[in-house]
Amino acid sequence: MEIGIDSFVSEVTDPNTGTKYSSADRMSQFLAEVVAADRAGVDTFGVGEHHRENYLDSAPVVILSAAAALTERIRLRSAVTVLSADDPVRVFEAFSTLDLISGGRAEMVVGRGSFVEAFPLFGLDLADYDSLFTSKLDLLLQLRDEAHPHWSGRHRAPLSGQGVYPRPVQQRLPMWLGVGGTPESFVRAGRLGMPLMVAIIGGEPRQFKPLIDLYRQAGAEAGHSPETLQVGIHCFGFVADDDTTAADTFWPGYEQAFTQMGRERGFPPPRRRDYQATLGEHGAYFIGSPETVARKIAAVSPELGGISRFTMQMTNAIMSPDAMLRSIELLGTEVKPRVAEAVTDM
Protein backbone atom coordinates (compact mmCIF):
# COMPACT_ATOMS: atom_id res chain seq x y z
CA MET A 1 0.00 0.00 0.00
CA GLU A 2 1.30 3.46 -0.93
CA ILE A 3 1.27 6.15 1.76
CA GLY A 4 0.81 9.77 0.71
CA ILE A 5 0.09 13.30 1.85
CA ASP A 6 -2.40 15.84 0.51
CA SER A 7 -2.22 19.57 1.16
CA PHE A 8 -4.43 22.52 0.30
CA VAL A 9 -1.56 24.96 0.98
CA SER A 10 -3.59 27.16 3.28
CA GLU A 11 -2.21 30.19 5.07
CA VAL A 12 -0.82 29.28 8.49
CA THR A 13 -0.56 30.90 11.91
CA ASP A 14 2.11 29.64 14.33
CA PRO A 15 0.36 28.80 17.64
CA ASN A 16 3.54 29.38 19.61
CA THR A 17 4.13 32.95 18.42
CA GLY A 18 0.77 34.07 17.00
CA THR A 19 2.59 34.91 13.75
CA LYS A 20 0.60 34.60 10.55
CA TYR A 21 3.14 33.78 7.89
CA SER A 22 3.16 35.77 4.67
CA SER A 23 2.04 33.97 1.55
CA ALA A 24 5.62 33.87 0.28
CA ASP A 25 6.92 32.42 3.55
CA ARG A 26 4.10 29.89 3.66
CA MET A 27 4.90 28.71 0.14
CA SER A 28 8.54 28.23 1.14
CA GLN A 29 7.38 26.22 4.15
CA PHE A 30 5.17 24.09 1.94
CA LEU A 31 8.01 23.25 -0.45
CA ALA A 32 10.11 22.27 2.57
CA GLU A 33 7.28 19.89 3.54
CA VAL A 34 7.42 18.15 0.15
CA VAL A 35 11.21 17.84 0.40
CA ALA A 36 10.83 16.37 3.91
CA ALA A 37 8.28 13.86 2.59
CA ASP A 38 10.60 12.86 -0.24
CA ARG A 39 13.48 12.26 2.17
CA ALA A 40 11.29 10.39 4.68
CA GLY A 41 10.13 7.87 2.08
CA VAL A 42 6.52 9.04 1.65
CA ASP A 43 5.29 7.68 -1.68
CA THR A 44 3.19 10.51 -3.07
CA PHE A 45 2.30 14.17 -2.43
CA GLY A 46 -0.83 15.90 -3.72
CA VAL A 47 -1.78 19.58 -3.99
CA GLY A 48 -5.41 20.66 -4.02
CA GLU A 49 -7.05 23.39 -6.07
CA HIS A 50 -9.01 26.25 -4.53
CA HIS A 51 -9.91 29.74 -5.70
CA ARG A 52 -10.69 31.37 -2.36
CA GLU A 53 -9.17 33.56 0.31
CA ASN A 54 -6.58 32.01 2.66
CA TYR A 55 -5.63 29.28 0.18
CA LEU A 56 -2.54 29.45 -2.03
CA ASP A 57 -3.20 26.51 -4.38
CA SER A 58 -5.13 28.06 -7.27
CA ALA A 59 -2.29 27.00 -9.63
CA PRO A 60 -1.36 23.52 -8.35
CA VAL A 61 0.75 22.51 -11.37
CA VAL A 62 3.03 25.51 -10.82
CA ILE A 63 3.51 24.48 -7.19
CA LEU A 64 4.09 20.84 -8.14
CA SER A 65 6.67 21.87 -10.74
CA ALA A 66 8.62 23.78 -8.09
CA ALA A 67 8.42 20.70 -5.87
CA ALA A 68 9.62 18.50 -8.74
CA ALA A 69 12.79 20.54 -9.06
CA LEU A 70 13.55 20.03 -5.35
CA THR A 71 12.76 16.31 -4.99
CA GLU A 72 14.06 13.04 -6.39
CA ARG A 73 11.63 10.15 -6.00
CA ILE A 74 8.24 11.15 -4.58
CA ARG A 75 5.30 11.05 -7.00
CA LEU A 76 3.59 14.42 -7.46
CA ARG A 77 -0.11 14.87 -8.23
CA SER A 78 -3.19 17.03 -7.92
CA ALA A 79 -5.74 16.53 -5.14
CA VAL A 80 -7.98 17.27 -7.04
CA THR A 81 -7.84 19.03 -10.40
CA VAL A 82 -11.20 20.82 -10.76
CA LEU A 83 -11.66 19.64 -14.33
CA SER A 84 -15.14 21.12 -14.77
CA ALA A 85 -13.70 24.64 -14.56
CA ASP A 86 -10.69 24.13 -16.82
CA ASP A 87 -9.79 23.28 -20.40
CA PRO A 88 -8.76 19.61 -20.71
CA VAL A 89 -6.17 20.47 -23.36
CA ARG A 90 -4.46 22.95 -21.05
CA VAL A 91 -4.72 20.52 -18.13
CA PHE A 92 -3.10 17.73 -20.13
CA GLU A 93 -0.34 19.97 -21.46
CA ALA A 94 0.43 21.28 -17.97
CA PHE A 95 0.66 17.83 -16.38
CA SER A 96 2.69 16.50 -19.31
CA THR A 97 5.13 19.34 -18.72
CA LEU A 98 5.22 18.47 -15.02
CA ASP A 99 5.97 14.88 -16.02
CA LEU A 100 8.94 16.06 -18.06
CA ILE A 101 10.27 18.25 -15.24
CA SER A 102 9.87 15.48 -12.66
CA GLY A 103 11.29 12.70 -14.80
CA GLY A 104 8.03 10.76 -15.00
CA ARG A 105 6.60 11.31 -11.50
CA ALA A 106 3.41 13.22 -12.35
CA GLU A 107 -0.14 12.04 -11.73
CA MET A 108 -3.50 13.72 -11.53
CA VAL A 109 -6.66 13.15 -9.54
CA VAL A 110 -9.55 14.75 -11.38
CA GLY A 111 -12.88 15.68 -9.85
CA ARG A 112 -15.48 18.37 -9.40
CA GLY A 113 -14.14 19.70 -6.09
CA SER A 114 -15.97 20.35 -2.83
CA PHE A 115 -16.31 24.11 -3.41
CA VAL A 116 -18.00 25.85 -6.33
CA GLU A 117 -16.29 29.25 -6.42
CA ALA A 118 -14.46 28.33 -9.66
CA PHE A 119 -17.75 28.26 -11.62
CA PRO A 120 -18.66 31.96 -11.40
CA LEU A 121 -14.98 32.92 -11.47
CA PHE A 122 -14.55 31.37 -14.90
CA GLY A 123 -18.00 32.24 -16.22
CA LEU A 124 -19.53 28.78 -15.91
CA ASP A 125 -23.10 27.87 -15.08
CA LEU A 126 -23.66 25.64 -12.03
CA ALA A 127 -26.62 24.15 -13.87
CA ASP A 128 -24.02 22.46 -16.10
CA TYR A 129 -22.22 20.95 -13.09
CA ASP A 130 -22.39 17.33 -14.23
CA SER A 131 -22.35 17.75 -18.00
CA LEU A 132 -19.22 19.94 -17.81
CA PHE A 133 -17.33 17.26 -15.93
CA THR A 134 -18.56 14.35 -18.05
CA SER A 135 -17.69 16.03 -21.33
CA LYS A 136 -14.29 17.30 -20.22
CA LEU A 137 -13.30 13.98 -18.67
CA ASP A 138 -14.11 12.26 -21.95
CA LEU A 139 -11.74 14.60 -23.78
CA LEU A 140 -8.99 14.34 -21.16
CA LEU A 141 -8.94 10.55 -21.39
CA GLN A 142 -8.76 10.73 -25.17
CA LEU A 143 -5.87 13.20 -24.97
CA ARG A 144 -3.92 10.72 -22.85
CA ASP A 145 -4.01 8.18 -25.68
CA GLU A 146 -3.95 10.38 -28.78
CA ALA A 147 -1.62 13.24 -29.70
CA HIS A 148 -3.93 14.25 -32.59
CA PRO A 149 -7.46 13.71 -31.26
CA HIS A 150 -10.71 14.06 -33.14
CA TRP A 151 -13.35 15.07 -30.61
CA SER A 152 -16.49 17.15 -30.25
CA GLY A 153 -18.59 18.02 -27.23
CA ARG A 154 -21.01 20.52 -25.77
CA HIS A 155 -18.72 22.76 -23.72
CA ARG A 156 -15.65 23.20 -25.91
CA ALA A 157 -14.74 23.82 -29.52
CA PRO A 158 -14.15 20.53 -31.39
CA LEU A 159 -10.73 19.12 -32.16
CA SER A 160 -10.02 17.87 -35.67
CA GLY A 161 -6.56 16.35 -35.33
CA GLN A 162 -4.59 19.29 -33.97
CA GLY A 163 -1.48 18.21 -32.08
CA VAL A 164 -1.53 18.38 -28.28
CA TYR A 165 1.99 18.70 -26.90
CA PRO A 166 4.26 18.02 -25.11
CA ARG A 167 3.70 14.34 -24.51
CA PRO A 168 4.63 13.00 -21.06
CA VAL A 169 7.55 10.77 -20.12
CA GLN A 170 5.14 8.08 -18.93
CA GLN A 171 3.44 6.19 -21.71
CA ARG A 172 0.03 6.78 -20.09
CA LEU A 173 -0.16 9.65 -17.66
CA PRO A 174 -1.78 8.24 -14.48
CA MET A 175 -5.27 9.65 -13.86
CA TRP A 176 -7.42 8.88 -10.83
CA LEU A 177 -11.06 9.88 -10.38
CA GLY A 178 -11.70 11.70 -7.10
CA VAL A 179 -15.16 11.05 -5.63
CA GLY A 180 -17.20 11.88 -2.53
CA GLY A 181 -20.32 9.90 -1.72
CA THR A 182 -22.36 9.95 -4.93
CA PRO A 183 -23.06 6.42 -6.27
CA GLU A 184 -23.06 7.69 -9.86
CA SER A 185 -19.45 8.84 -9.48
CA PHE A 186 -18.34 5.41 -8.27
CA VAL A 187 -20.11 3.75 -11.20
CA ARG A 188 -18.56 6.21 -13.66
CA ALA A 189 -15.06 5.44 -12.40
CA GLY A 190 -15.69 1.71 -12.67
CA ARG A 191 -17.09 1.87 -16.20
CA LEU A 192 -14.09 3.93 -17.31
CA GLY A 193 -11.63 1.62 -15.54
CA MET A 194 -10.07 4.56 -13.70
CA PRO A 195 -8.38 4.20 -10.31
CA LEU A 196 -10.66 5.58 -7.59
CA MET A 197 -9.71 8.10 -4.89
CA VAL A 198 -12.40 8.34 -2.20
CA ALA A 199 -12.50 11.49 -0.05
CA ILE A 200 -13.69 10.52 3.44
CA ILE A 201 -14.14 13.51 5.76
CA GLY A 202 -16.37 12.03 8.45
CA GLY A 203 -18.21 9.00 9.74
CA GLU A 204 -16.51 5.62 9.41
CA PRO A 205 -14.49 4.57 6.33
CA ARG A 206 -16.02 1.09 6.37
CA GLN A 207 -19.39 2.67 5.54
CA PHE A 208 -18.01 3.27 2.03
CA LYS A 209 -17.68 -0.46 1.33
CA PRO A 210 -21.01 -0.73 -0.58
CA LEU A 211 -20.00 2.17 -2.84
CA ILE A 212 -16.56 0.68 -3.47
CA ASP A 213 -18.21 -2.65 -4.24
CA LEU A 214 -20.42 -0.80 -6.72
CA TYR A 215 -17.28 0.63 -8.36
CA ARG A 216 -15.69 -2.79 -8.68
CA GLN A 217 -18.90 -4.34 -9.99
CA ALA A 218 -19.29 -1.61 -12.65
CA GLY A 219 -15.66 -2.05 -13.65
CA ALA A 220 -15.98 -5.81 -13.97
CA GLU A 221 -19.17 -5.48 -16.04
CA ALA A 222 -17.33 -3.07 -18.34
CA GLY A 223 -14.59 -5.66 -18.87
CA HIS A 224 -11.82 -4.12 -16.79
CA SER A 225 -9.46 -6.42 -14.92
CA PRO A 226 -9.41 -6.27 -11.09
CA GLU A 227 -5.77 -5.09 -11.22
CA THR A 228 -6.77 -1.86 -12.95
CA LEU A 229 -9.54 -1.08 -10.45
CA GLN A 230 -7.33 0.42 -7.76
CA VAL A 231 -8.86 2.12 -4.71
CA GLY A 232 -7.32 4.87 -2.63
CA ILE A 233 -8.77 6.78 0.31
CA HIS A 234 -8.13 10.35 1.42
CA CYS A 235 -8.71 11.20 5.10
CA PHE A 236 -7.71 13.81 7.65
CA GLY A 237 -4.53 12.79 9.40
CA PHE A 238 -1.65 13.94 11.56
CA VAL A 239 1.14 12.12 13.39
CA ALA A 240 2.93 13.10 16.61
CA ASP A 241 4.94 11.22 19.20
CA ASP A 242 1.81 10.30 21.16
CA ASP A 243 -1.96 10.31 20.70
CA THR A 244 -2.69 13.26 23.01
CA THR A 245 -0.11 15.54 21.40
CA ALA A 246 -1.39 14.70 17.92
CA ALA A 247 -5.02 15.38 18.83
CA ASP A 248 -4.24 18.61 20.70
CA THR A 249 -1.96 19.92 17.96
CA PHE A 250 -4.40 19.34 15.10
CA TRP A 251 -7.57 20.52 16.86
CA PRO A 252 -7.18 24.38 16.82
CA GLY A 253 -6.74 24.61 13.06
CA TYR A 254 -9.41 22.00 12.45
CA GLU A 255 -11.85 23.91 14.66
CA GLN A 256 -11.14 27.16 12.85
CA ALA A 257 -11.57 25.65 9.38
CA PHE A 258 -14.83 23.87 10.14
CA THR A 259 -16.26 26.83 12.03
CA GLN A 260 -15.71 29.00 8.96
CA MET A 261 -17.12 26.34 6.65
CA GLY A 262 -20.13 26.01 8.95
CA ARG A 263 -20.90 29.69 8.60
CA GLU A 264 -20.86 29.35 4.81
CA ARG A 265 -22.94 26.17 4.66
CA GLY A 266 -25.28 26.62 7.60
CA PHE A 267 -24.14 23.94 10.02
CA PRO A 268 -22.94 24.36 13.62
CA PRO A 269 -19.29 24.70 14.65
CA PRO A 270 -17.40 21.51 15.50
CA ARG A 271 -17.32 20.17 19.05
CA ARG A 272 -14.21 18.70 20.63
CA ARG A 273 -16.03 15.58 21.82
CA ASP A 274 -17.22 14.80 18.30
CA TYR A 275 -13.69 15.32 17.01
CA GLN A 276 -12.31 12.96 19.65
CA ALA A 277 -14.89 10.33 18.74
CA THR A 278 -13.77 10.43 15.12
CA LEU A 279 -10.21 9.67 16.26
CA GLY A 280 -11.43 6.30 17.56
CA GLU A 281 -10.65 2.88 16.16
CA HIS A 282 -13.20 3.04 13.33
CA GLY A 283 -13.33 6.82 12.87
CA ALA A 284 -12.34 8.66 9.71
CA TYR A 285 -9.54 10.75 11.27
CA PHE A 286 -6.11 9.15 11.34
CA ILE A 287 -4.61 11.35 14.03
CA GLY A 288 -2.31 9.95 16.70
CA SER A 289 1.01 8.27 17.41
CA PRO A 290 2.78 6.25 14.70
CA GLU A 291 1.48 3.05 16.28
CA THR A 292 -2.12 4.27 16.36
CA VAL A 293 -2.13 5.67 12.83
CA ALA A 294 -0.42 2.63 11.31
CA ARG A 295 -2.84 0.27 13.05
CA LYS A 296 -5.86 2.17 11.73
CA ILE A 297 -4.52 2.35 8.16
CA ALA A 298 -3.73 -1.37 8.11
CA ALA A 299 -7.15 -2.22 9.52
CA VAL A 300 -9.16 -0.14 7.07
CA SER A 301 -7.80 -1.87 3.96
CA PRO A 302 -9.50 -5.25 4.47
CA GLU A 303 -12.67 -3.48 5.63
CA LEU A 304 -12.89 -1.92 2.15
CA GLY A 305 -11.89 -5.01 0.21
CA GLY A 306 -8.29 -3.86 -0.17
CA ILE A 307 -6.86 -0.41 -0.92
CA SER A 308 -3.70 0.42 -2.82
CA ARG A 309 -3.15 3.99 -1.62
CA PHE A 310 -3.84 5.92 1.58
CA THR A 311 -3.39 9.70 1.51
CA MET A 312 -3.46 11.88 4.60
CA GLN A 313 -5.01 15.35 4.35
CA MET A 314 -2.67 17.29 6.67
CA THR A 315 -3.62 20.90 5.89
CA ASN A 316 -3.99 22.89 9.10
CA ALA A 317 -4.17 26.68 9.45
CA ILE A 318 -2.85 26.79 13.04
CA MET A 319 0.36 24.79 13.10
CA SER A 320 4.04 25.36 13.82
CA PRO A 321 6.33 24.46 10.90
CA ASP A 322 8.38 22.20 13.17
CA ALA A 323 5.29 20.19 14.20
CA MET A 324 4.29 19.67 10.58
CA LEU A 325 7.79 18.59 9.54
CA ARG A 326 7.92 16.18 12.49
CA SER A 327 4.58 14.69 11.46
CA ILE A 328 5.80 14.16 7.90
CA GLU A 329 8.98 12.52 9.17
CA LEU A 330 7.03 10.15 11.41
CA LEU A 331 4.63 9.26 8.60
CA GLY A 332 7.44 8.21 6.28
CA THR A 333 9.91 6.64 8.70
CA GLU A 334 7.59 5.03 11.27
CA VAL A 335 4.00 4.77 10.00
CA LYS A 336 4.79 3.53 6.49
CA PRO A 337 7.04 0.61 7.60
CA ARG A 338 4.52 -0.43 10.25
CA VAL A 339 1.71 -0.47 7.69
CA ALA A 340 3.82 -2.49 5.25
CA GLU A 341 4.60 -5.06 7.93
CA ALA A 342 0.99 -5.29 9.13
CA VAL A 343 -0.43 -5.67 5.62
CA THR A 344 2.12 -8.38 4.79
CA ASP A 345 1.09 -10.32 7.89
CA MET A 346 -2.63 -10.25 6.99
C-alpha positions as CSV (number, residue, x, y, z in Angstrom):
1,M,0.0,0.0,0.0
2,E,1.3,3.5,-0.9
3,I,1.3,6.2,1.8
4,G,0.8,9.8,0.7
5,I,0.1,13.3,1.8
6,D,-2.4,15.8,0.5
7,S,-2.2,19.6,1.2
8,F,-4.4,22.5,0.3
9,V,-1.6,25.0,1.0
10,S,-3.6,27.2,3.3
11,E,-2.2,30.2,5.1
12,V,-0.8,29.3,8.5
13,T,-0.6,30.9,11.9
14,D,2.1,29.6,14.3
15,P,0.4,28.8,17.6
16,N,3.5,29.4,19.6
17,T,4.1,33.0,18.4
18,G,0.8,34.1,17.0
19,T,2.6,34.9,13.8
20,K,0.6,34.6,10.6
21,Y,3.1,33.8,7.9
22,S,3.2,35.8,4.7
23,S,2.0,34.0,1.5
24,A,5.6,33.9,0.3
25,D,6.9,32.4,3.5
26,R,4.1,29.9,3.7
27,M,4.9,28.7,0.1
28,S,8.5,28.2,1.1
29,Q,7.4,26.2,4.2
30,F,5.2,24.1,1.9
31,L,8.0,23.2,-0.5
32,A,10.1,22.3,2.6
33,E,7.3,19.9,3.5
34,V,7.4,18.2,0.2
35,V,11.2,17.8,0.4
36,A,10.8,16.4,3.9
37,A,8.3,13.9,2.6
38,D,10.6,12.9,-0.2
39,R,13.5,12.3,2.2
40,A,11.3,10.4,4.7
41,G,10.1,7.9,2.1
42,V,6.5,9.0,1.6
43,D,5.3,7.7,-1.7
44,T,3.2,10.5,-3.1
45,F,2.3,14.2,-2.4
46,G,-0.8,15.9,-3.7
47,V,-1.8,19.6,-4.0
48,G,-5.4,20.7,-4.0
49,E,-7.1,23.4,-6.1
50,H,-9.0,26.2,-4.5
51,H,-9.9,29.7,-5.7
52,R,-10.7,31.4,-2.4
53,E,-9.2,33.6,0.3
54,N,-6.6,32.0,2.7
55,Y,-5.6,29.3,0.2
56,L,-2.5,29.4,-2.0
57,D,-3.2,26.5,-4.4
58,S,-5.1,28.1,-7.3
59,A,-2.3,27.0,-9.6
60,P,-1.4,23.5,-8.4
61,V,0.8,22.5,-11.4
62,V,3.0,25.5,-10.8
63,I,3.5,24.5,-7.2
64,L,4.1,20.8,-8.1
65,S,6.7,21.9,-10.7
66,A,8.6,23.8,-8.1
67,A,8.4,20.7,-5.9
68,A,9.6,18.5,-8.7
69,A,12.8,20.5,-9.1
70,L,13.5,20.0,-5.3
71,T,12.8,16.3,-5.0
72,E,14.1,13.0,-6.4
73,R,11.6,10.1,-6.0
74,I,8.2,11.1,-4.6
75,R,5.3,11.1,-7.0
76,L,3.6,14.4,-7.5
77,R,-0.1,14.9,-8.2
78,S,-3.2,17.0,-7.9
79,A,-5.7,16.5,-5.1
80,V,-8.0,17.3,-7.0
81,T,-7.8,19.0,-10.4
82,V,-11.2,20.8,-10.8
83,L,-11.7,19.6,-14.3
84,S,-15.1,21.1,-14.8
85,A,-13.7,24.6,-14.6
86,D,-10.7,24.1,-16.8
87,D,-9.8,23.3,-20.4
88,P,-8.8,19.6,-20.7
89,V,-6.2,20.5,-23.4
90,R,-4.5,23.0,-21.0
91,V,-4.7,20.5,-18.1
92,F,-3.1,17.7,-20.1
93,E,-0.3,20.0,-21.5
94,A,0.4,21.3,-18.0
95,F,0.7,17.8,-16.4
96,S,2.7,16.5,-19.3
97,T,5.1,19.3,-18.7
98,L,5.2,18.5,-15.0
99,D,6.0,14.9,-16.0
100,L,8.9,16.1,-18.1
101,I,10.3,18.2,-15.2
102,S,9.9,15.5,-12.7
103,G,11.3,12.7,-14.8
104,G,8.0,10.8,-15.0
105,R,6.6,11.3,-11.5
106,A,3.4,13.2,-12.4
107,E,-0.1,12.0,-11.7
108,M,-3.5,13.7,-11.5
109,V,-6.7,13.1,-9.5
110,V,-9.6,14.8,-11.4
111,G,-12.9,15.7,-9.8
112,R,-15.5,18.4,-9.4
113,G,-14.1,19.7,-6.1
114,S,-16.0,20.4,-2.8
115,F,-16.3,24.1,-3.4
116,V,-18.0,25.8,-6.3
117,E,-16.3,29.3,-6.4
118,A,-14.5,28.3,-9.7
119,F,-17.7,28.3,-11.6
120,P,-18.7,32.0,-11.4
121,L,-15.0,32.9,-11.5
122,F,-14.6,31.4,-14.9
123,G,-18.0,32.2,-16.2
124,L,-19.5,28.8,-15.9
125,D,-23.1,27.9,-15.1
126,L,-23.7,25.6,-12.0
127,A,-26.6,24.2,-13.9
128,D,-24.0,22.5,-16.1
129,Y,-22.2,21.0,-13.1
130,D,-22.4,17.3,-14.2
131,S,-22.3,17.7,-18.0
132,L,-19.2,19.9,-17.8
133,F,-17.3,17.3,-15.9
134,T,-18.6,14.4,-18.1
135,S,-17.7,16.0,-21.3
136,K,-14.3,17.3,-20.2
137,L,-13.3,14.0,-18.7
138,D,-14.1,12.3,-22.0
139,L,-11.7,14.6,-23.8
140,L,-9.0,14.3,-21.2
141,L,-8.9,10.5,-21.4
142,Q,-8.8,10.7,-25.2
143,L,-5.9,13.2,-25.0
144,R,-3.9,10.7,-22.9
145,D,-4.0,8.2,-25.7
146,E,-3.9,10.4,-28.8
147,A,-1.6,13.2,-29.7
148,H,-3.9,14.2,-32.6
149,P,-7.5,13.7,-31.3
150,H,-10.7,14.1,-33.1
151,W,-13.3,15.1,-30.6
152,S,-16.5,17.2,-30.2
153,G,-18.6,18.0,-27.2
154,R,-21.0,20.5,-25.8
155,H,-18.7,22.8,-23.7
156,R,-15.7,23.2,-25.9
157,A,-14.7,23.8,-29.5
158,P,-14.2,20.5,-31.4
159,L,-10.7,19.1,-32.2
160,S,-10.0,17.9,-35.7
161,G,-6.6,16.4,-35.3
162,Q,-4.6,19.3,-34.0
163,G,-1.5,18.2,-32.1
164,V,-1.5,18.4,-28.3
165,Y,2.0,18.7,-26.9
166,P,4.3,18.0,-25.1
167,R,3.7,14.3,-24.5
168,P,4.6,13.0,-21.1
169,V,7.6,10.8,-20.1
170,Q,5.1,8.1,-18.9
171,Q,3.4,6.2,-21.7
172,R,0.0,6.8,-20.1
173,L,-0.2,9.7,-17.7
174,P,-1.8,8.2,-14.5
175,M,-5.3,9.6,-13.9
176,W,-7.4,8.9,-10.8
177,L,-11.1,9.9,-10.4
178,G,-11.7,11.7,-7.1
179,V,-15.2,11.0,-5.6
180,G,-17.2,11.9,-2.5
181,G,-20.3,9.9,-1.7
182,T,-22.4,10.0,-4.9
183,P,-23.1,6.4,-6.3
184,E,-23.1,7.7,-9.9
185,S,-19.4,8.8,-9.5
186,F,-18.3,5.4,-8.3
187,V,-20.1,3.7,-11.2
188,R,-18.6,6.2,-13.7
189,A,-15.1,5.4,-12.4
190,G,-15.7,1.7,-12.7
191,R,-17.1,1.9,-16.2
192,L,-14.1,3.9,-17.3
193,G,-11.6,1.6,-15.5
194,M,-10.1,4.6,-13.7
195,P,-8.4,4.2,-10.3
196,L,-10.7,5.6,-7.6
197,M,-9.7,8.1,-4.9
198,V,-12.4,8.3,-2.2
199,A,-12.5,11.5,-0.1
200,I,-13.7,10.5,3.4
201,I,-14.1,13.5,5.8
202,G,-16.4,12.0,8.5
203,G,-18.2,9.0,9.7
204,E,-16.5,5.6,9.4
205,P,-14.5,4.6,6.3
206,R,-16.0,1.1,6.4
207,Q,-19.4,2.7,5.5
208,F,-18.0,3.3,2.0
209,K,-17.7,-0.5,1.3
210,P,-21.0,-0.7,-0.6
211,L,-20.0,2.2,-2.8
212,I,-16.6,0.7,-3.5
213,D,-18.2,-2.7,-4.2
214,L,-20.4,-0.8,-6.7
215,Y,-17.3,0.6,-8.4
216,R,-15.7,-2.8,-8.7
217,Q,-18.9,-4.3,-10.0
218,A,-19.3,-1.6,-12.6
219,G,-15.7,-2.0,-13.6
220,A,-16.0,-5.8,-14.0
221,E,-19.2,-5.5,-16.0
222,A,-17.3,-3.1,-18.3
223,G,-14.6,-5.7,-18.9
224,H,-11.8,-4.1,-16.8
225,S,-9.5,-6.4,-14.9
226,P,-9.4,-6.3,-11.1
227,E,-5.8,-5.1,-11.2
228,T,-6.8,-1.9,-12.9
229,L,-9.5,-1.1,-10.4
230,Q,-7.3,0.4,-7.8
231,V,-8.9,2.1,-4.7
232,G,-7.3,4.9,-2.6
233,I,-8.8,6.8,0.3
234,H,-8.1,10.4,1.4
235,C,-8.7,11.2,5.1
236,F,-7.7,13.8,7.7
237,G,-4.5,12.8,9.4
238,F,-1.7,13.9,11.6
239,V,1.1,12.1,13.4
240,A,2.9,13.1,16.6
241,D,4.9,11.2,19.2
242,D,1.8,10.3,21.2
243,D,-2.0,10.3,20.7
244,T,-2.7,13.3,23.0
245,T,-0.1,15.5,21.4
246,A,-1.4,14.7,17.9
247,A,-5.0,15.4,18.8
248,D,-4.2,18.6,20.7
249,T,-2.0,19.9,18.0
250,F,-4.4,19.3,15.1
251,W,-7.6,20.5,16.9
252,P,-7.2,24.4,16.8
253,G,-6.7,24.6,13.1
254,Y,-9.4,22.0,12.4
255,E,-11.9,23.9,14.7
256,Q,-11.1,27.2,12.8
257,A,-11.6,25.6,9.4
258,F,-14.8,23.9,10.1
259,T,-16.3,26.8,12.0
260,Q,-15.7,29.0,9.0
261,M,-17.1,26.3,6.6
262,G,-20.1,26.0,8.9
263,R,-20.9,29.7,8.6
264,E,-20.9,29.3,4.8
265,R,-22.9,26.2,4.7
266,G,-25.3,26.6,7.6
267,F,-24.1,23.9,10.0
268,P,-22.9,24.4,13.6
269,P,-19.3,24.7,14.6
270,P,-17.4,21.5,15.5
271,R,-17.3,20.2,19.1
272,R,-14.2,18.7,20.6
273,R,-16.0,15.6,21.8
274,D,-17.2,14.8,18.3
275,Y,-13.7,15.3,17.0
276,Q,-12.3,13.0,19.7
277,A,-14.9,10.3,18.7
278,T,-13.8,10.4,15.1
279,L,-10.2,9.7,16.3
280,G,-11.4,6.3,17.6
281,E,-10.6,2.9,16.2
282,H,-13.2,3.0,13.3
283,G,-13.3,6.8,12.9
284,A,-12.3,8.7,9.7
285,Y,-9.5,10.7,11.3
286,F,-6.1,9.1,11.3
287,I,-4.6,11.3,14.0
288,G,-2.3,9.9,16.7
289,S,1.0,8.3,17.4
290,P,2.8,6.2,14.7
291,E,1.5,3.1,16.3
292,T,-2.1,4.3,16.4
293,V,-2.1,5.7,12.8
294,A,-0.4,2.6,11.3
295,R,-2.8,0.3,13.0
296,K,-5.9,2.2,11.7
297,I,-4.5,2.4,8.2
298,A,-3.7,-1.4,8.1
299,A,-7.2,-2.2,9.5
300,V,-9.2,-0.1,7.1
301,S,-7.8,-1.9,4.0
302,P,-9.5,-5.3,4.5
303,E,-12.7,-3.5,5.6
304,L,-12.9,-1.9,2.2
305,G,-11.9,-5.0,0.2
306,G,-8.3,-3.9,-0.2
307,I,-6.9,-0.4,-0.9
308,S,-3.7,0.4,-2.8
309,R,-3.1,4.0,-1.6
310,F,-3.8,5.9,1.6
311,T,-3.4,9.7,1.5
312,M,-3.5,11.9,4.6
313,Q,-5.0,15.4,4.4
314,M,-2.7,17.3,6.7
315,T,-3.6,20.9,5.9
316,N,-4.0,22.9,9.1
317,A,-4.2,26.7,9.5
318,I,-2.9,26.8,13.0
319,M,0.4,24.8,13.1
320,S,4.0,25.4,13.8
321,P,6.3,24.5,10.9
322,D,8.4,22.2,13.2
323,A,5.3,20.2,14.2
324,M,4.3,19.7,10.6
325,L,7.8,18.6,9.5
326,R,7.9,16.2,12.5
327,S,4.6,14.7,11.5
328,I,5.8,14.2,7.9
329,E,9.0,12.5,9.2
330,L,7.0,10.1,11.4
331,L,4.6,9.3,8.6
332,G,7.4,8.2,6.3
333,T,9.9,6.6,8.7
334,E,7.6,5.0,11.3
335,V,4.0,4.8,10.0
336,K,4.8,3.5,6.5
337,P,7.0,0.6,7.6
338,R,4.5,-0.4,10.3
339,V,1.7,-0.5,7.7
340,A,3.8,-2.5,5.2
341,E,4.6,-5.1,7.9
342,A,1.0,-5.3,9.1
343,V,-0.4,-5.7,5.6
344,T,2.1,-8.4,4.8
345,D,1.1,-10.3,7.9
346,M,-2.6,-10.3,7.0
